[in-house]
Every structure is written in structure tokens, then in C-alpha cells.
Amino acid sequence: MNSLYPLQSNALSVLLLRVLKIISILNQTTILSLSKFFRMDSLTHIVLGAAIGEALLGKKIGRKAMLWGALADTIPDFDVFASPCVTNAHQLLVHRGITHSFLFAIVASVLLGYLFKRIFSKSEVTRKEWILLFLLGMFTHLTIDSFTCYGTGWFEPFSSFRVAFNTIFVADLFYTVPFLICIIIALSAKNFSERRRRWNKFGLIISTVYILLTFVNKLYVNHQMHDALTKQNIEANDLVTTPTPLNNILWAAYAADKTGYWFGYYSLLDKTNNINYYHVNKKEELLKPFENDNEVKLLKQFSKGYYCMSTHDSAVYFNDIRFGQLGGWDSPDSAFVFSYKLRKDADNSTALNRSRFKTSFGEAFSSLVNRIKGK
């Protein structure tokens, strides 16, 4: 059955393996150094916004269109400036909250459109074009974010429901890097040139096709994961599939039962769908001392109920399983990507970006690349 899947063609498989080989050459220091300068998801929004700016206003204001487009697509993430004013747990709900709603996008786009027309009154860009730029920039930001597992508050402040399609990881190299290369080439071309427009258009096309492909991948993976659960006679509910960090080839799945969750991994390059599910206990009893803690209530809301508890060095940790385990494909006891320490004096400002790795980041990354290649 797998041989019928499009990604399993020899040519594409070879291409993917070559890309993975190049990525694996990056050492731990290089990756960590880059992460200090930018967040991958922020870079994605900047690149997408720049491309939208060029497509809409490039013929009128040249390279400046990319600048204003990047700004428009980044505005929803200005909610990070509220971080110093709230607790670590509250930050998780503030981010991708009201500033990621349709209401905010519409109101902010109109106001900014009028403001920019007033500031740049001599520009050929009309008020409607400024409004359209900000509207498209923010709407695409909201849309891209909704494809991840984090969840996006489209309907704030009327509803706290977070939209999450789980088709792409928060940071995906295969989406961002090719798109970035196209935009860099377009940016280096002369203003108003056909080469500039051609590369910008190409970047938008390949990025859009990739997003559509992630939905195809998810449908296919859902079938494989569900089929494996049935064959193994595992009684579990609410099967959820989500891609692993930095790619859309290796997918994770989790399904709940009365005591915890069944986890499994499947690569689109696997030769069979012999998925080895393993069980992780929820350990709800570890939450009893914190049942009246407001931070825990916020964490439960953020995780949509998908969590398990663990201990390390006598400390209790709240793990949001939606973000998976970094190394779960090799070892069931791998640390969760999101791990929040339940102690008042704990620094959880980077709970989503760190784990208590038993191995170095470089080893974990190499392990990820090897598992992506299939088995």
C-alpha cells in the first residue's frame, strides 16, 4: 500500500534523503546559535509577509513592499510584549490570543491602512491597498498558525476556542528554507524587474503547494495510524496525529484511554505501517497537591486536556503531549518538548523550547533525521 503513496517515488525519496543528509551535517553549536537570533516561526511569517508585500505593492514601491509586508505579517505576534505583565502559564494563552483573532485583524488593518496613507500621502499606494496589505498579512499569519498544534484564537474575545489543524509543526525547515531562498533571490533582483516578480511568485507557489501537501500527508497518516491501532487491538479514543519537529515526513500519534495515552510514530518513508505503539501513564495523582493552583488550571486549558505528569529530581512537571517527545521514536521515556515545572520559584519562560534531554541536542537531532529516513 505504501508504494502507492506519492512521496514514496524513487526520485523524491532520493531528494529527501539528500536534503536530510545536508541538514544532519549541521552541528549542535550551529543550530543553537541560529536559534538565539530568531524563532523559526517568526522567520516564516516574515518571509511570507515579504512575499505578499511584493506581490501586492512591488510594482509601485519596489523593495519597500517587502518591508511593509513583513511588518504586516508579524503584527499578530506583538502579543509577546505582554509577557512581562503576566505569569508564565498565562503567557501561553495570551500568545495567539486576541491579536490572532479575525476581529483584531480587521480592525487593525483598517486603522493601519488609514495611518499609513496619512504618513505616506505622496505614495502611489492607495488607502485601500494599504488596508489590503495589512489584512492579507495578518490573515495569512492567523491561517498558518492555525495549522500547528499550538492553537490560534480566531474567535477571541467572543470564544476562547483555539483552532488547531495539526498539519505542520511550529517550525518546519522544508516549508521555510525553500521559501526563504526564493525571497532572498527576489530581493537581490532589481526593483520592478521581471526576475524579481518571477522568483517571488515561485516562492508563493511552492509554499502554498507544500501547505496543501501537509493536509494530504495528514489524511494518509491518519489512515495508517488508525489501521495500526485496530490491528493491535488497542482500545483508545480520540486519535490525534501531528508532525514531529522541523519536518512533515515523520508523524506522531497519540490516543487516550482510561489511564493515559498510546503513542506511535510513522514516517512517510517507512516501508511498512508496522507502528510500535507504547503507553504513557497520565499520572493524574501527581496533580492533587496543585488542584487549586491557578497556574495548573491555565495549563489544563492551554493543553486542551492533553497532558501527563512526570517527576524529575523531586520536582513535578506538567507535560503538554501535543508537542510530542524529542526522541520518542527511539525511547518511550524521552523528555517531552513542552515541560512545565510546578513550583512557584521555577523559571518556565522557555517551557516550550527546552526539555530535560538525556542526550545532547545534536544527538537528538541526528536521531530525528535517521528516523525520518524510514525503517
N, C-alpha and C positions, 0 to 999 in steps of 0.2 A: 504493500500500500504506500509506503514511504517514497518509493521510487517514482510515484506519480506526482509527487508534490513539486511545484516549480523550482523551489530553492535547491532541490536535490540534483539538478542538472550538473553534469561534469564541469562545464565551463565556469558556472557561477560558484560551484563548490571550490574549485581551484583558486578563483579570485578571492573568495572569502578567506581561505586558508593563508594566502599570501599577505592579505591585509592584517590578519591576526598575528602572523609571524613578525611583521614590522612593528605592530603595537607591543608585542611581548618583549621587543628589544629595549623599549623604554625602561629605565631602571627606577627604583623606588624614589630616589632623590629627585629625578626629573619630574615625575608625576606630582609629588608633594609640593615641589617648588611652584609648579604651574597653578596648583590649587590655591596657593596663597594669594595669587594675583587676581583670580576671577573664579566665580562659580560657573560651572558648565552650563547650568540652566539660564543664568543671566546672559552668558555669551550667545546662547541660542536665540534669545529674544532680541538682542542687539543686531545679530546677523539678519534675522527675519525682518525686523523693523527697517533696517537699512535697505533691504531689497524692495520692500513695499514703498518706501520713500522714493527710491529711484524710479520705480515703475509708474508712480503717480505724478511726481513733480520733477523728475530728472531732466525732461526736455525744457523746463522753464528756469530752474535754479541750479542745475548741474550737481556737483558733488554735495552741496549743502542739503540736497534732498535726502541723502543717506543719513546725514547727521540728525535731521529732524525726524526722520522715520525711526531711527534707532531710539531717539528720545521717546517718541510716541509709544513704542512697543515696550519700553522699560517702565513707564509711569506706574502701572499697577503694582510693581514691586517696591514702590516708595513706602509701602507699609512697614518695611524693615526699620524705618526711622522711629517707629513707635516702640521698638524693642526695649529701650532703656526705661520705659514708663510702666512696663508690665512684667509679671513673673515669667520664668522660662516656659512653664506649661501654657500660660495664656498666650505667649508669643506664637505658639503653634497654631492657635485658632485665629489670631489677628492676621497672620500671614495668609494670603489667598482668601481673605475675608471680604469686607466691604469694598476694598479697592479692586477686587476681582469680580465685581458684580456688574450686570448689564446696566443697572441704574447709574452706577458711578461712571461707567464708560461713556454713556450717552451724555450725561450732564457735564462731565469733564471735557469731552470733545467739543461740545458747543461753546463752553466758556473759553477754552484754549484757542478755538478757531477764531473767535472774536478778538481775543487778546493778541494773537499773532498777526492778524490782519491789521490791527491798530499799530503794532510795533513796526511791522514791515509794510507800511502803507504804500510804498513806492514799488513793491514787488509785483510781478505779473500774476502771482498766485492769488486767486480769489478767496473770499471768506469761506465759501462752500468747499473749496479744495482743501483749505486748512482743516476744516471740520472733518472732512472725509479722511484725511491723512491720520488724524488722531483717533478717529472712530475705528478705522481698519487696523491701525497699530494695536489699540487696546483690545479689540475684539479677537484678533488673532492670538494675542497673548493669553486671553481667557480660554480660548479654544485649545491651544497647545497644552496649557497647564491641566486642562480637564482630562487629557489623555493619560496622565500619570496617576499613580495610586494615592498621591498626597490628598487630592480632593480640592475642588475650587468652589467658592461661594457665589455661584452665578446669581442666586436669588436673594442675597442679602440686601437690605435688612429685614425683608419680609419672611425669609425662611433661612434657617441655619444649615439646611441640607447641603452637603458637599458633593459635587458632581465628579465622578472618577471613572473613566472607562478602562483603565489598566491596560493600555495598549503599548505604551512606551515608558521606559524608565525616566526618572527625573533628569538624568544626564545620559545621552546616547551618542557615542562617538560617530556611529555610522550615519546619523542624521546631521549632526552639527559640522563635522570636519569637511565633508564634500561641499556642503553649502557655503561654509566659510571660505574655502578655496575659490569658489566661483565669485563670491562677492569681492574678495581681495583682487582678483584679476580684473573685475569690472571697475573697481575703484582706481586701479592703476591706469586704466584706459583714459583717453582724452575725453573731456567734457562733451556731451551731446553726440558722441561717436556711436556708430552702429555696433562696434565691438563691445562697447560698454553695455548697451541695451541687450545685446545678444547673450552675454555672459550672465547678466542679471536675470534675464528670463530663464536661462538654463538652470540657474540656481533655484529659482522658484519652482520650476517644473520637477526637478529631481527630488527636492524636499517634499513636495506635495505627493509625488508618487510613493515616496518612502513611507509617509504617514498612512496613505491608503493601504500599503503593503502590510503595515503593522496590524491593521484590522483583519486582513486575510490570515496573517500568521496566528492571531489570537483565536479565530474561529477553528483553524486547523488544530492548534494546540489543545483547545477545549475538548475537541473530539478525542484526541489521543489520551489526554489525562483522564477523562471520564471513562473511556473504554478500559483503561488500565485499572481504575478503581473497581469497576464491575467484575473484571476477570479475577481480581484478587479477593473478591467477596468482602470488601471493606464497606462497612455501613457508616456513611458520613453524609453530612448535608452541606449545602451552600458551597459548592466547589468554586474557587476563585483562582484564576490564572493571571500571572503578571510577569513581565520580563525581568531578567536579572540585570545588575548594574552595567551600564555602558554599551549595551547591545540589545538586539531584538531577535537573537538566534537561540540563546539558552533561556528557557522559561521555567518559572517555579509555579507550583500549585499548592494550595492548602485547602483542606476541607475539615469542617468541625464535626466532632462527635461529643458525647456527654462529658468527657474528661479532658479534652484538648483538641489537637489538630493533627491531621495526616499531611505530611509534606512529601512532595516529589519534584523531580527535575527532568526536563526533556529538552534536548537540543534538536533543532530542525535538521541537523546533520547526523543525528543518530541513525543507525542502520535498522533498528527495530524500535518498537514502543514498549520495550521491557522496562517499565518505570519502577524503580525500587522505592516504594512509599515507606516512610518511617513516622513514628508517632512522638509528639512532644506534648507533655502534660501541661495544662494551663496553670496549675498550682495556685488556684484562686485563694487558698487558705493563707498564703503569704500576704494578702491584701487586708486581712482582718484588722491589724493594728492601724491601718490607714483608711478605714471605711468612711470616716467623717472628714477626711482631708480634702480640701477643695482642689488641690493640685491633681489628686487622683481622679476626681470627678471630671476635670478638664481633659485629662489624658484618656479616659474612657470615651469621652465624646469625640475627641480627635481621632482615636483609633477605630471608631465605629464598632467597638466591641471586639475587634480582632487583636487580642493581646495575650501574652502569657507572662508569668513571673519567673524570676530566677534570683539566685544569690551568688555573691562573689565577695570574698574577704569580709564576711559577716554583714555585708550591705545587701539590701533588697532592690532589685531592678524591675522596672516596668518595660516590657519589650513589645513594641508595635510590630506584629508579624507581617504587616502589609509590605514592609520594605525588605523582608527576607533576611536570610543569613548569608554573610560573606564567607563562603566555604561550605555551605550546607550540602552541596553536591558531592563533597568529599567526606565530610564528617557531620553526623546529626547533631553533635553537641557544639557546633560552631557558634560564635557570638552573633547576635542579631545586629543588623545595621543600625536600627533605632533602639537605643538602650538608655532609659531614664532612671537615674539613681534617686530613690525615695528617701532623701534626707534633706532637712531644711538648709543645711550649710553647703549642700552639693552644688557644683557648677554644672548645670545641664544646658548651657548655651549652645553646645555643639553636640547634643544628644543624637541628632540625626546623622551627623557626619563622622562619628567615631564608634568604635566597638572595642571591646577588650580582646583584641586579637591575640591568639595563642601563637601565631606566626607573624612574620613581618608583612607589611603591605605588599612588598614585591613578590613574596611567595604566594600570597593570596591572589594577586593579580595573575600570576603565571598559572595558578590552579584554575582560575576562571577561563583563561584562554584555552587551556588544554581540554576543559570540559565542553567548551563551545564547539570544539572540533568534532565532537561526537564520539560515540563508543559503539 
